[in-house]
Amino acid sequence: MLLTIFFAFLGACTVTEQNARRRLWLLIAAPIPIGIITLMSMISELIPSSALHIESASIFLGLDWSLKPQLAPLLLMTAALWSFAGIFAARDFSPAAKTKAKPHAARFLRCWLLTLTGNLGLLVANDIASFYLFFALMTFAAYGLVIHDETPSALKAGKVYIIMAVIGEAFLLAGLISAAASVGSEHTPLLQELPQGIVSSDHGLSIATALFIGFGVKAGLAGVHWWLPLAHPVAPTPASAVLSGAMIKAGLVGWLLTLPIGNLSEPQANIAPLASAAILLGLIGAWGAGVVGVFSGKAKTVLAYSSISQMGMLTLMLGVALRYPDSAALVLAAMVIFASHHGVNKGLLFLGVAWRKAASGVGLTVVAVVLTVAALNLIGVPWSSGAYAKDLFKAVLADLPVGILYAAFSYGALATTALMLRYAYLLWQKR
């Protein structure tokens, strides 16, 4: 397991300016080992649990990694999306490409592999130090992907991205340290111990709010989402796919691991305002991003606002889980399924922007079919993965006294539909 996580990092260490184009296979192969292990752990008992858990008291403040069953679908989706996007990235930088290969292959390859290492590592880390290290590695290495083309718009987007990243890291570090201190144990607490410490602390609301904002920057939370619609259009298309499909879910994972969700031994009344704020910001993100996105003039910008809208729905459900602890287990399971479904389909839609430009003849028809299916999945038409994911949420909301929230969530598909129609128009009609 240790080698599967650090395979991408070790690959990045071997990349030089001279051999970069001979190392392009790493873009495709680096996520495959952890993807295979995750898939095997989900479908069989071939791998003993001891092989999926790493623990060492002498590393950091106590290293603890494991393959979490509840996050396994997200980890599998992340590995698959990075590998599939790597096919497109390798083609862009290959000397054998039909079009002129892009420059700065070594820099792109290093940033890609380091970002991948962080994205995979945070999904298996249980100790605070490792989790923060992987999260920060993913965040700052992705800056190189955002500014890769070095156009004025890319450099501007990179500036906004890095400013928001530093602000988010400041909130995140403050929240993690304060949450660890609130646990009050003699040993260094693990991530799963933080929720109990937060609800038992007199400053629980402040700590939870810091974590909510810190992870919210990465998750596209309304109000701290500014980097998303700027970074996605200017980054290389494969990078945009993993930024929106996989990396944005890191913020969601942070929320699920650290916020006091579910039935705990202490009352959760001290974080009730945070639950209300999450519901309100979720609604603003889900509907506001839809309104703004339909006026965008670039297909990738429309998809960026669509990601903000979809993450708004997840933020709303996070607020529901915080407010109604008895429903938290079902909500969390539904959130993982929804996030995995969104990652796959949004990644395909981003890659479709480049695929559309290169395809012709029969290939163009294949592109149209694949992207239509992905768009319908996001909208949530009957018998689609989107319908299944959203029905899981509706089943929970139907049993709770949430008032108009049920209708607001149900009709969120209208915003997604408008964005997908705008995306289709820009991709297939506008030159």
N, C-alpha and C positions, 0 to 999 in steps of 0.2 A: 504493500500500500504506500509505503514511503517513497518508493521509486516511481510509482504511477503519478503521485502528486508532483514530484520534482523532476519528472522527465522533461517537461517543457522548460524548466529553469536550467537544467543541465544542457539542453539543446541551445538555449540562448547564450550560454557561456562559450559554446564552440563556434558561434557565428562571427565571421570576419568580413571585411569588405571584399576580399578575394574569393571566398567560398560561399557567399550568401546565396547566390542563385543555384548552387548545388545542394543547399540545405532547405530548399522550398518544400520538400516532402514533409518537413517538421510541421508545417502549417496544417497538414491533414492528419498526420500520425500522432502528434503530441497528445490530443485528448482521448485517443482510442483506448489505451490501457485502463484508465479509470472508468471509462464507459463500459468496458467489458466486465470489469469486476463488479460494478454497480448492477448491471443487468443480471449477472450470475447470482448475485446476492438476493435479487428480487424474485427469481424464478426457481431457485433450487437451494439445496443445503450443501452444495459442493464445497463452499468456502467456510471453514469454521469461523465463528465469531471472534476468536482470539486473533485471527489474521487480519481482521478489519478494525482492530483497536491498537493504538500505539500510545504508550504512557511512559513518561520519564520524569522523575522529580528533579533531576539535575539540569534540565534544559529550561531556559527562561525561568519563570516562576512555578514551573510544573507543567510540562507539556502533556496534552491529552487530545488525541485525535481519534475519531471513529466515524464509521459510515452510519449515519442516522437513518433508520428506516423511514421516518416521516418525511425526510428531505430527499430520499432516493429518486423519486420521479424528477425533481428539479435538477439533481446532479446528472442524471441520465440525459435529460433534455439539454443541459448546458454542454456536456461533452459532445453530443451529436451535432448541435448547432455550430459549435466552434470548428468541428471537423469538416462539416459541409461547407461552411463559409470559407474554410481554408482552401477548399478546391478552387473557389473563385479567386481568392487572393493569390494562390500559386500561379494561376493562369495569367493574372495581370502582370506579374513580375517575371514570368518565364521568357527567356530569349526566343523561344520557339513560338510565342504568341503571334497571332495574325497582325495585331496592332503593335506599335512600338512599346516595348516593355517599360514600365514606370521606373523612375530613378529611386535611389535611396533604399534599395532592397534590404541591405543589412540593418539599417535603422528600423525599418518597418518590421522586419522579422524579429529583432530583439524585443521591441515594444510589444508585439503581438504575443510572443511566448511568455514574457514577464506578466502581462495582463492576464493571460490564460492561467498562469500559475496562481496568481492571487484569486481569480474567480473560482477555481477548483478548490484551493486550500481553505477558503473561508466556509465552504460548505461542509467540511469535515472537522474543522477546528472546534474543540470544546473549551479550551482554556482561553482566557481573555487576551493574553499577550499574542498568541498565535493568530487568533481571529483578527485582532487589530492590525497585526503585521501584514497578513494577507489582504485585508481590506484596503489598507493604505497602498500596498504594492499594486493592486489592481487599479486603484484610483489614479495614481500618479503616472504609472506606465502608460495608461490609456491616453494621456496628454499627447504622446508621440503619435498615436493613431489619429487623433483629431486634427493636428496641424500638419499632417504628413505632406499634403500637396503644397503647402507654403504659399497659398494665395492670400491676398489681403483678408478675404472673408474667413479663411481657415485660421489665420493668426488671430483675428478678432474673436472668433468662436473659442479658440484655445485660451485666450486671455480670460474670457468670461468663465470658461470651464474651470480653469485652475483657481480662480478667485473663489468660486462657489465650492470647489473641492476643499480648499483650505478652511473656509468657514464651516463646512460640514464636518471636517476632521476635528476642528476645535470643539464643536458641540459634542461630537462623538467621544473624544478622549475625556472631556469633562464628565460626561454621563457615565462612561464605563468605570472611571476611577471612583466617582461618587457612589455608584451602585455597588462596587466591590467593597468599599468601606462600610456601606450600610448593612452588609451581610453580617459583619462582626465575628466571623469565625477565625480560629487560630491559623488555619491554612488559607492559601490563596484560593478564593472561590472560583468555580467554573461558571460558564455562561448560564447554565440551567439553574444555578442558585441565585442569580441576580433578581428575578421577578419577586421572590419571597422577601429579599432584602428591601426592595423598593417599596412594597406595600407596608412593610413594618417600620419604615423610616418616617420621621417627621417632615422630611424634605422629599418625600416620594414623588409628589407631583412635579417638582422642579427637575428631579433626576430623570423621570420618565419623559418629560418634555424635551430635555436636552437630547436624549436618545431618539426620540420621535423626529426631531428636526435634523439631527446628524445623519441618521439613516434616510430621512426623507429627501435630502438633497440628491442622493443616488437614486431614490425611487421615483423621482419626478413629482414630488408632493407639490400641490398648488401653492404658489408663493415663493418656492425655492426651486422652481423648475426651469429657470431661464436658460440654462445651458443646453437643455435638450433640443429645442427647435433651432438652435444655432449650430450645435456640433454635428447633428445627424446629417444635414444636407452637405456639409463640406468634407466630412471624413470619407475615405474610400468606401465604396459600397459594402464590401465584406465586413469592414470595421463597423459600419452603421448597423449591420445585421446583428452582430454580437453585442454592440452597445445597447440596442433596444430589446433584443430578444433574451439575452442572458445577464449582462452586467446590471441592468436596471433592477433585476430580481434580487441582487445582493442587499439592497435596502430593505426589501420585504423580508428576507431571511433574518436580517438584523432585528427587525421588529418582532418577528415570531420567537426569536431566541431570548430576547432580553426584556421585553415588556411584560408586565404582569397580566397575562391572559389565562383565564381558566380559574377553577376553584382552588384558592390558596387558603392557608390557615388563618391569615389575617383578613379583615374586611378591606374591600377595595374602594371604599367611598372617597379616599383621598385622591384618586385619579379619575373621578367622574368627569371633571372638566375636560380632561384630555380626551375622553371618549366622545364627548360632544364636539370638541374641536376636530377630531378625526372624521366624524360623520359629516360635518359641515364642509371641511376642506375636500373630502371625497366627492361630495356633490358638486362643488365648484369645479374640481378637476374633471369630473366625468362629463359635465355639461358645458362648462366654459371652454375647455379645449376643443370640443366639437364645434362650437360657434366660431372660434378663432381659426381653427384648422381649415374650414371650408373656404376661407378667403385666401389661403396660401397659394402661391404660384408654382411650387415645386413639389413633385411627388414625394420626395423624401421628407420634406417639411410636413406634409400632410400626415405621413406615417409617424413622425415624431409627436405631433399633437394627438394622434390616435393612441400612442403609447401612454401619454399623459392621461388621456381619458380612461383607458383601461386600468391604469394604476389608480386612478381616482375611485373606480369601483372597488378595488382591493382595499384602498384606504377606508372607504365607507364601511366595508365588512370588518375591518380591523376595529373600528369604533364600536360596531355592534358586539364584537367578541369581548371588548373591554367593558362594555356596559352590561352585558348579560353573560356572566361567567359560566352559567350552566350550559350554554350553547357553544362554548368556545371550542370544544373538541371537534364538533361537526364543522364549525366555521373554518378552523385551521386546515382540516382535511380538504375542504372545498377550495380554500385559497391556494393550496399547493397544486391541486388539479387545474384550477383556473390559470395560475401563473405558468404552468408547464404547457398548457394548450396555447396560451398567448405567445410564449417564447417561440414555439415551433412555427406558428402561422405568421407572426410578425417577421421572423427571420426570413421566411420564404418571400414575403412581400417586398422586403428591402432588397434581397438578392434579385428579385424580379426586375428591378429598375435596370440593373446591368444586363440581366438575361434578355430583357426586351430589346435592348440596343443591339445585341450581338445576334439575335435569332432571326431567321428568315425561313420562308416556305413552311414545311411541316413543323419545324422547330418552333415557329411563331404560334402555331395552333396549340402545341403542347404547353408553351408558356401561358397562353391565354387560359387553358383549362386549369393548370396548376394554380395560377394566381386567383382565378375565380373561386376555386374551392377554398383556398386560404382566406379570401375575403368573406365568403359566406360563413366560414367557421367563426371568424371574428364577430360577425354580425349576430350569429347564433340562430340561424335558420333551423327548422325542425330536422332531427336526425343528424345533426352535425356535432362535432366536439364542443363547439361553443354553446350549443343548446344544452348539452349534458352538463357542462361546467356551470352554466348559469342556473340550471334547474336545481343543482345542489344548493346554491345560495337561496333560491326562492323557497325551497323546502324548509330551510331554517327560518327564514323571515316570516313565513306564513304562520308559524307557531309562536311568534313573538309580538308584543304590543308595540310595533314600530310605526304605526300610522301610515303616513304617506311615503315612508321610505321604501316600502314594498313596490309601490307604483313607480317611484323615482328610479329604483334599480331596474325594474322590468322594462321601462321605456328608455333606459340608457342605450338600448340597441338602436334607437333612432339617431343618436349622435354618431354611433359607429357606422350606421348605414350611410349617412351623409358624407362622412369622411371617406368611406370606401368608394362611393360614387365619384367624389372629387379626385381621388387617387386614380381611378380608372380613366377618367377624362384626361387628366394630365399625362398619363402614361401612354395612352393609345391615340389621342387626338392632337394634343398641343405639341408643336415643334419648338 
